[in-house]
Amino acid sequence: MDRFNAMRAFTRIVDLGGFGKAADSLHMPRASVTILIKQLEAHLGVQLLRRTTRQVTPTPDGQAYYERCVSLLNDLDDTESIFSSSAKAPEGVLRVDMPSGVGRLILMPALPAFTDRYPGLEMEVGMSDRPVDLIRDGVDCVIRGGQALDHSLVARPLAQMRQVVCASPAYLERHGTPLTLDDLKRHKVIEYFSATSNKRYGLEFVIDGRDQELSLPKTLATNSADGYLAACAAGYGLVQTPWYHAAEALQRGEVVEVLSDHPQPRLPLTALYPAHRQMSRRVRVFVDWMVELCATPGLLDKPAD
């Protein structure tokens, strides 16, 4: 039995949910994939897959073995890329994950330039605000806004994003436009809470050189960045969000910036990846490109008037 091919076949079956799809993606006959899995289960002495007429799923032993296989196969690919002739032209699958706003507004419009530069890479882009376990989920790199909380990961700073406080025209008509921080006593906020830490975020300003969060009553809370801005446009209250995320709504007049003369903390944007991915050519070229992209004038910060 070729254990290397058996492991690849097994992980592909779990990824795609079936023997036929895995066989097609590996350009192998389905019968050959079936034989490899039978040999692998016999070699290990455990059942790895649970088969029904509708789907194929890993058993508990299979799930544990899958996670180890993903890590080992990724390490092998990374090691080969360092010493092979492809080191200057990375190849293979690059799995990244990022908030939906970053993916939709920053990454996707510019991604063709990256894939044209590295045609050997196959991109898998997850876009959500949910927490991701990079090892378990087989993700190579995540992009996150805010302070990095997992210190076991390598953190590469990408940008310090300008924030804006916004409200809908209808909300401001009902409650008035705040001109000073004291005016905020008459206002309410929409609260954003992190799906990772459950930390709550309201409005924060730089006061006497220090970042200070102001306590205001909330009307609604959400853990979706897109939902956060949508609630603002619907008139539920004030929000504080990165400028790039509100730029389209500001241009359309769905929301209005307020308190622009009062300094606000910059929000870090960071690339995070496991320490053993530091030498991965795929991850390195992607993160370097993200640094280059985030430095584009007017992308993450309001253009100068």
SEPATI-399351 format. One line per field, with one value per residue (C-alpha): y, z, x; residue in one letter; residue number from 1. Coordinates in pm, whole numbers, plus 50000, padded with zeros to 5 digits. Example, Ala and Ser with C-alpha at 12.3 -4.5 7.8 and 13.67 -1.06 7.14 Angstrom:
<rs>
yy c(49550  49894)
zz c(50780  50714)
xx c(51230  51367)
res c(a  s)
n c(1  2)
</rs>
This chain:
<rs>
yy c(50000  50349  50524  50867  50821  50654  50955  51194  50988  50973  51348  51425  51195  51378  51719  51638  51401  51109  50851  50950  51320  51236  50997  51257  51528  51290  51163  50806  50527  50506  50138  50235  50489  50230  49978  50236  50317  49948  49888  50195  50089  49737  49877  50102  49851  50106  50218  50563  50636  50590  50519  50569  50585  50967  51064  50960  51103  51031  50824  50974  50784  50900  51264  51245  51075  51332  51623  51460  51378  51738  51867  51609  51657  52035  52008  51778  52016  52309  52123  52018  52372  52502  52263  52203  52402  52543  52754  53059  52976  52845  52582  52401  52497  52808  52821  53161  53299  53657  53871  53905  54281  54238  53964  54143  54497  54455  54109  54005  54320  54288  53908  53865  54053  53797  53487  53625  53668  53314  53102  52779  52861  52743  52975  52869  53181  53159  53478  53489  53644  53304  53176  52941  52669  52686  52336  52156  52337  52306  52684  52829  53193  53414  53790  53953  54304  54411  54292  53940  53718  53386  53434  53086  53217  53431  53780  53994  54352  54460  54803  55041  55118  55452  55428  55643  55699  55682  55712  55710  56037  55924  55858  56200  56369  56212  56254  56538  56535  56502  56772  56704  56400  56550  56539  56158  56149  56190  55907  55528  55281  54955  54709  54472  54158  53927  53573  53465  53629  53768  54102  54396  54706  55047  55384  55458  55787  55916  56150  56319  56079  55765  55531  55555  55372  55570  55398  55457  55272  55017  54949  54632  54400  54182  53972  54036  54325  54353  54332  54602  54851  54742  54810  55156  55227  55108  55380  55183  55410  55503  55265  55281  55088  55090  55358  55111  54914  55219  55394  55271  55343  55688  55761  55650  55861  55561  55662  55988  56036  56231  56351  56345  56611  56383  56140  55769  55472  55298  54936  54683  54448  54141  53822  53521  53179  52885  52907  52605  52792  53062  52890  52809  52978  52991  53173  53402  53533  53583  53776  53987  54068  54160  54403  54556  54570  54731  55009  55118  55486  55535  55165  55156  55526  55816  55991  56337  56614)
zz c(50000  49912  50241  50097  49821  50068  50300  50011  49896  50248  50313  49972  50048  50377  50209  49923  50102  49861  49688  49336  49378  49542  49262  48997  49171  49199  48840  48968  48907  49186  49238  49307  49570  49735  49749  49901  50180  50256  50276  50496  50739  50753  50817  51100  51239  51267  51060  50921  50722  50782  50452  50382  50059  50076  50217  50351  50686  50909  51224  51547  51476  51116  51218  51444  51168  50913  51123  51152  50780  50682  50900  50771  50405  50436  50603  50325  50055  50231  50268  49905  49790  49968  49796  49462  49144  49218  49504  49280  49150  49435  49349  49521  49725  49946  50203  50361  50577  50649  50752  50478  50446  50393  50140  49947  49948  49968  49853  49571  49354  49360  49367  48987  49008  49262  49076  48750  48928  49074  48829  48998  49313  49365  49607  49864  50035  50340  50429  50773  51117  51287  51476  51272  51404  51147  51215  51249  50957  50734  50685  50594  50691  50838  50812  51119  51238  51595  51840  51778  52065  51981  52068  51944  51587  51388  51345  51044  51060  50739  50818  51081  50958  51003  51179  51139  51351  51142  51172  50926  50813  50966  51303  51302  51211  51516  51766  51631  51501  51777  51745  52067  52282  52546  52289  52287  52619  52417  52175  52151  51990  51804  51975  51792  51975  51870  51769  51897  52241  52290  52368  52323  52123  52134  52058  52136  52109  52180  52478  52632  52441  52566  52404  52599  52539  52608  52778  52587  52593  52314  52094  51922  51918  51638  51566  51190  51045  50751  50987  51204  50917  50795  51140  51128  50788  50932  51197  51515  51633  51602  51494  51473  51181  50955  50688  50399  50524  50530  50221  49978  50218  50286  49916  49860  50154  50344  50644  50745  50921  51248  51498  51229  51418  51721  51688  51705  51759  51449  51407  51330  51034  51077  50893  51126  51049  51242  51321  51103  50804  50822  50554  50331  49997  49936  50262  50231  49884  49982  50300  50120  49854  50119  50275  49930  49865  50199  50129  49824  49874  49938  49996  50375  50451  50329  50040  50118  50008)
xx c(50000  50120  50043  50108  49848  49612  49631  49570  49271  49130  49157  49005  48707  48647  48686  48448  48210  48228  48446  48342  48423  48756  48847  48762  48969  49268  49225  49202  48948  48693  48783  49146  49039  48813  49098  49336  49089  49025  49401  49447  49173  49319  49667  49544  49298  49015  48718  48788  48473  48102  47925  47554  47358  47366  47704  48041  48153  48454  48415  48557  48883  48863  48823  49129  49329  49207  49337  49680  49686  49603  49887  50137  50047  50064  50406  50525  50401  50568  50899  50903  50824  51136  51375  51207  51233  50886  51022  51014  50666  50447  50189  49905  49602  49617  49337  49271  48990  48886  48589  48328  48386  48760  48698  48426  48564  48942  49052  48820  48849  49228  49268  49304  49634  49759  49642  49785  50117  50105  49901  50009  49811  49454  49274  49014  48877  48652  48467  48306  48338  48340  48645  48865  49097  49374  49508  49175  49015  49321  49346  49686  49628  49355  49310  49158  49074  49147  49408  49545  49431  49602  49968  50057  50023  50264  50113  50209  50071  49899  49754  49622  49272  49097  48761  48450  48139  47823  47448  47158  47000  46669  46833  47003  46677  46512  46795  47008  47364  47629  47895  48088  48151  47919  47639  47664  47477  47158  47240  47237  47475  47456  47690  47923  48028  48309  48216  48558  48582  48229  48394  48155  48243  48076  48238  48602  48791  49141  49101  49407  49630  49454  49202  48878  48552  48237  47946  47621  47291  47255  46954  47077  47380  47520  47829  47815  48013  47773  47476  47632  47638  47294  47147  47302  47146  46812  46830  46904  47185  47550  47825  48204  48347  48654  48623  48662  48360  48132  48269  48003  47716  47861  47884  47525  47404  47267  47479  47649  47982  47968  48230  48498  48699  48741  49034  48958  49191  49321  49208  49486  49447  49667  49758  49784  49929  50082  50452  50530  50381  50650  50859  50561  50618  50242  50170  50470  50384  50020  50098  50361  50103  49843  50092  50144  49769  49683  49932  49728  49633  49261  49187  49175  49185  48975  49151  49280  49042)
res c(m  d  r  f  n  a  m  r  a  f  t  r  i  v  d  l  g  g  f  g  k  a  a  d  s  l  h  m  p  r  a  s  v  t  i  l  i  k  q  l  e  a  h  l  g  v  q  l  l  r  r  t  t  r  q  v  t  p  t  p  d  g  q  a  y  y  e  r  c  v  s  l  l  n  d  l  d  d  t  e  s  i  f  s  s  s  a  k  a  p  e  g  v  l  r  v  d  m  p  s  g  v  g  r  l  i  l  m  p  a  l  p  a  f  t  d  r  y  p  g  l  e  m  e  v  g  m  s  d  r  p  v  d  l  i  r  d  g  v  d  c  v  i  r  g  g  q  a  l  d  h  s  l  v  a  r  p  l  a  q  m  r  q  v  v  c  a  s  p  a  y  l  e  r  h  g  t  p  l  t  l  d  d  l  k  r  h  k  v  i  e  y  f  s  a  t  s  n  k  r  y  g  l  e  f  v  i  d  g  r  d  q  e  l  s  l  p  k  t  l  a  t  n  s  a  d  g  y  l  a  a  c  a  a  g  y  g  l  v  q  t  p  w  y  h  a  a  e  a  l  q  r  g  e  v  v  e  v  l  s  d  h  p  q  p  r  l  p  l  t  a  l  y  p  a  h  r  q  m  s  r  r  v  r  v  f  v  d  w  m  v  e  l  c  a  t  p  g  l  l  d  k  p  a  d)
n c(1  2  3  4  5  6  7  8  9  10  11  12  13  14  15  16  17  18  19  20  21  22  23  24  25  26  27  28  29  30  31  32  33  34  35  36  37  38  39  40  41  42  43  44  45  46  47  48  49  50  51  52  53  54  55  56  57  58  59  60  61  62  63  64  65  66  67  68  69  70  71  72  73  74  75  76  77  78  79  80  81  82  83  84  85  86  87  88  89  90  91  92  93  94  95  96  97  98  99  100  101  102  103  104  105  106  107  108  109  110  111  112  113  114  115  116  117  118  119  120  121  122  123  124  125  126  127  128  129  130  131  132  133  134  135  136  137  138  139  140  141  142  143  144  145  146  147  148  149  150  151  152  153  154  155  156  157  158  159  160  161  162  163  164  165  166  167  168  169  170  171  172  173  174  175  176  177  178  179  180  181  182  183  184  185  186  187  188  189  190  191  192  193  194  195  196  197  198  199  200  201  202  203  204  205  206  207  208  209  210  211  212  213  214  215  216  217  218  219  220  221  222  223  224  225  226  227  228  229  230  231  232  233  234  235  236  237  238  239  240  241  242  243  244  245  246  247  248  249  250  251  252  253  254  255  256  257  258  259  260  261  262  263  264  265  266  267  268  269  270  271  272  273  274  275  276  277  278  279  280  281  282  283  284  285  286  287  288  289  290  291  292  293  294  295  296  297  298  299  300  301  302  303  304  305)
</rs>
